Amino acid sequence: MFVGIGAQAVAYNLFLDGSLFHDTPRVSKRVGVAELQVGVAGTLNDLTLRLLPEAVRLRLNSVRFGLTLIRRSREFDGAAGKVEEFWSFSLTAACRQQPAVFCI
């Protein structure tokens, strides 16, 4: 399991501040943005799956996975400027091919 905390200072954001070259709509933004990450990660080693037909096997040396929840503070004021919350999932597999073994 892991927890991460971060902060950013945003000097200019084209989507919030508008164009530099002509007058465009803009919103009042916040310079500081905070972020919190909470998640779990792990590794499974030497995993063998037997598939149908029985002769087909999937052998993986390692499978790594991670699941993270990310929450960011508001970047601007207003009804649409909510706290952002989203999930991230990763899956990585590594294998060495051997005779009569199917490897992804």
C-alpha angles and dihedrals in degrees: 000000000000143000126200133186126193142168134201134193112214115202097177133007116183092206093054103029099041129221124335093214103054140010112281135162115280140175131222106262136194117242095211123061123184127202134197123193124191123175155128130245134179148162131227116200130205098007119177122187122191112213131191119297094048093232092068114086130175112209119187124185092204140357118197124192137178135185119191134180113206123195122185128188122240118290094196142013123258141067094296093049097088128154106276117232126177142151130237125200128186132184125183128178129189128189145166116223116234130177115293091008126118113218129192 
